[in-house]
Amino acid sequence: MKWWPSLFPAFRSCWFCSSPMRGMVAASVVEHICPVCREQLVILGESICPICGRFMPGSRDTICLDCNRLNPCERVVNRSAIVYTDLVKEWVQTFKYCGKESLALPMGNWMTEVVKKRYRGKGISLITYVPMHGERQRQRGFNQAERLAKVIGKNLWLPVRPLLQRKKATAPQSKRTRQERLLAVTNAFAPGKGMPDRDCSRQTVLIVDDVYTTGATIRACGRVLRENGFRQVFSVTFAR
């Protein structure tokens, strides 16, 4: 009886702070976020850099200074769900460092909405993720980018493959200066065990990560994918 739940509105909780919320199960991820959390978010819309997805208030289709400095062959188009505010930083750190792996579901669902809206018609056929070095992944217990990628892949019915591996362990990017971040990922990645040995020039691949900062990591991953035959490479992150 589909009408039955409408007589008794369900109680649900905010996906991020767990505050109780009254109402039926919502269709959009944003509707699963309480008003207090929502007020602290900057959801990325049309006012962004068309390359990296940086928030650019009042601007549209204007390439940011950082992307303008790049060789066009190095660029990887990125789209993100929200701006990396203090609240979002807290969510991401809770997910990555406090073992709250359940956050992969709402974050991945939100990123799925971004992919559906921003990459419609791009023909994405394969999903991969930014790899962690084996030692760090053993310490943390999981790779947050892989968890997000699997949620997105399940939602979109797309395969998720470990196309990349990290050759060298590096300090967390959050603890580095911009210049250090750019240098740290130089030659840090190589083809992973999931890299196909056949022609993949017709495949369009999506790289998944949690946060986009300088874009150095995404570009380094994109470089390896292109060197191995992928012509079309896009990325999606939870925050920018």
C-alpha positions in Angstrom: 0.0 0.0 0.0 2.0 3.0 -1.3 -0.3 5.5 0.3 0.2 4.1 3.9 3.5 6.0 4.7 1.9 9.3 3.8 -0.4 9.0 6.8 2.6 8.7 9.2 5.5 10.9 8.1 8.8 9.1 8.9 11.4 10.5 11.2 14.9 10.5 9.7 18.2 11.9 10.7 20.7 14.2 9.0 23.1 12.2 7.1 26.0 14.1 8.5 25.3 15.4 12.0 22.6 12.8 12.8 20.1 15.4 14.1 16.5 14.2 13.8 14.5 15.4 10.9 10.8 14.9 10.3 9.4 14.0 7.0 9.4 11.4 4.3 12.5 9.9 2.8 13.8 12.5 0.3 14.8 12.1 -3.3 17.8 14.3 -3.2 20.9 14.1 -0.9 20.6 17.7 0.0 17.1 17.1 1.4 18.7 14.5 3.8 20.8 17.3 5.4 19.4 19.3 8.3 18.8 23.1 8.0 21.7 23.8 10.4 24.2 21.9 8.3 22.7 23.2 5.1 23.2 26.8 6.1 27.0 26.2 6.3 27.3 24.7 2.9 28.1 26.3 -0.5 26.7 24.0 -3.1 28.6 24.3 -6.4 26.3 25.3 -9.3 27.0 27.2 -12.5 29.5 29.9 -11.2 32.6 27.7 -11.5 35.7 27.4 -13.5 34.8 25.1 -16.5 38.0 23.2 -16.0 38.6 22.5 -12.3 35.2 23.4 -10.9 36.5 26.1 -8.6 33.8 28.3 -7.1 33.9 31.7 -8.9 31.0 33.9 -7.6 29.4 36.0 -10.3 31.4 34.4 -13.0 30.5 31.7 -15.6 32.6 29.9 -18.2 35.6 31.9 -17.1 38.8 29.7 -16.7 40.5 30.4 -13.4 44.1 31.7 -13.3 45.5 28.4 -12.1 44.0 26.5 -15.0 45.0 29.2 -17.5 48.6 28.5 -16.5 48.4 24.9 -17.4 49.2 23.3 -20.7 45.7 22.3 -22.1 47.0 18.8 -22.6 47.5 18.5 -18.8 44.0 19.6 -17.8 41.5 17.2 -16.4 37.9 18.5 -16.2 36.7 18.2 -12.6 33.3 18.7 -11.0 32.6 18.7 -7.3 29.5 18.8 -5.1 30.4 21.5 -2.5 33.0 24.0 -1.5 35.6 22.8 1.1 34.3 24.8 4.1 35.3 24.2 7.7 32.2 22.0 8.2 32.9 19.9 5.1 36.5 19.6 6.2 35.2 18.1 9.5 33.0 15.7 7.6 35.9 14.5 5.4 38.3 14.1 8.3 35.7 12.1 10.3 35.2 9.9 7.2 39.0 9.4 6.6 40.6 9.5 10.0 37.8 8.6 12.5 36.7 5.4 10.8 33.1 6.6 10.0 33.0 4.7 6.7 29.2 5.0 6.6 29.7 8.5 5.3 30.8 7.0 2.0 27.1 6.4 1.2 25.8 10.0 1.4 28.9 11.5 0.0 29.0 9.0 -2.9 25.3 9.5 -3.5 25.8 13.3 -3.7 28.7 12.8 -6.1 26.5 10.5 -8.2 24.1 13.4 -8.6 26.9 15.6 -9.7 28.1 13.1 -12.3 24.6 12.7 -13.7 24.1 16.4 -14.1 27.6 17.6 -15.1 28.7 14.7 -17.3 25.5 13.8 -19.0 26.2 12.7 -22.6 30.0 12.3 -22.0 29.8 8.5 -22.4 31.6 7.6 -19.2 32.1 3.9 -19.4 34.6 3.1 -16.5 35.3 4.5 -13.0 38.6 4.5 -11.2 39.9 6.2 -8.1 43.0 7.9 -6.7 45.0 5.0 -5.1 46.7 5.0 -1.7 50.1 3.6 -1.0 49.8 0.1 0.4 51.4 1.0 3.8 49.1 4.0 4.4 46.0 2.0 3.3 47.0 -0.8 5.8 47.2 1.9 8.5 43.9 3.5 7.7 42.1 0.2 6.9 40.5 1.5 3.7 40.9 3.9 0.8 38.2 6.6 1.0 38.4 7.3 -2.8 37.7 3.6 -3.5 34.7 3.6 -1.2 33.2 6.6 -2.9 33.9 5.2 -6.4 32.1 2.0 -5.5 29.0 3.9 -4.4 29.0 5.9 -7.6 29.7 2.8 -9.7 26.8 0.9 -8.1 24.4 3.9 -8.6 25.4 4.3 -12.2 25.8 0.6 -13.1 29.4 1.2 -14.2 32.5 -0.9 -13.5 35.0 0.3 -10.9 38.6 -0.8 -11.7 42.0 -0.2 -9.9 43.6 1.4 -13.0 46.3 3.1 -11.0 48.8 2.4 -8.2 50.8 4.7 -6.0 54.5 4.0 -6.4 55.7 6.0 -3.5 54.3 7.0 -0.1 53.9 10.7 0.4 52.8 12.8 3.3 49.1 13.9 3.4 48.5 16.7 0.9 46.6 18.6 3.5 49.9 19.2 5.4 51.8 20.6 2.4 52.1 24.0 0.8 50.8 24.4 -2.8 54.3 24.0 -4.3 55.0 20.9 -2.2 51.7 19.4 -3.3 52.6 19.9 -7.0 56.0 18.3 -6.5 54.9 15.5 -4.3 52.9 13.7 -6.9 55.4 13.9 -9.7 55.9 10.3 -10.9 53.9 9.1 -7.9 51.5 6.9 -9.9 51.8 4.0 -12.3 49.4 1.6 -14.1 47.5 -0.6 -11.6 46.5 -4.2 -11.9 43.2 -3.2 -13.4 44.7 -1.4 -16.4 43.5 -3.1 -19.5 46.1 -4.6 -21.9 43.9 -3.9 -24.9 43.0 -0.7 -26.8 41.1 1.6 -24.5 41.0 4.7 -26.7 37.2 4.5 -26.9 36.8 4.3 -23.2 35.9 7.4 -21.2 37.1 7.1 -17.6 36.1 9.0 -14.4 38.6 9.5 -11.6 37.1 9.7 -8.1 38.6 11.4 -5.1 37.3 13.0 -1.9 38.8 16.5 -2.1 40.2 18.6 -5.0 42.8 21.2 -3.8 45.5 22.1 -6.4 44.4 19.4 -8.7 48.0 18.0 -8.9 46.9 14.5 -7.8 44.1 14.3 -10.4 46.3 15.6 -13.2 49.1 13.1 -12.3 46.5 10.3 -12.4 45.1 11.6 -15.7 48.6 11.7 -17.2 49.1 8.0 -16.5 45.7 7.1 -17.9 46.3 9.1 -21.1 49.7 7.5 -21.5 48.0 4.2 -21.4 45.5 4.9 -24.1 42.5 6.7 -22.5 41.7 9.7 -24.5 38.8 11.0 -22.4 39.4 11.5 -18.7 37.2 13.4 -16.2 37.1 13.6 -12.5 34.6 14.1 -9.7 35.3 14.9 -6.0 33.1 15.5 -3.0 34.6 18.9 -2.2 36.6 21.6 -4.0 
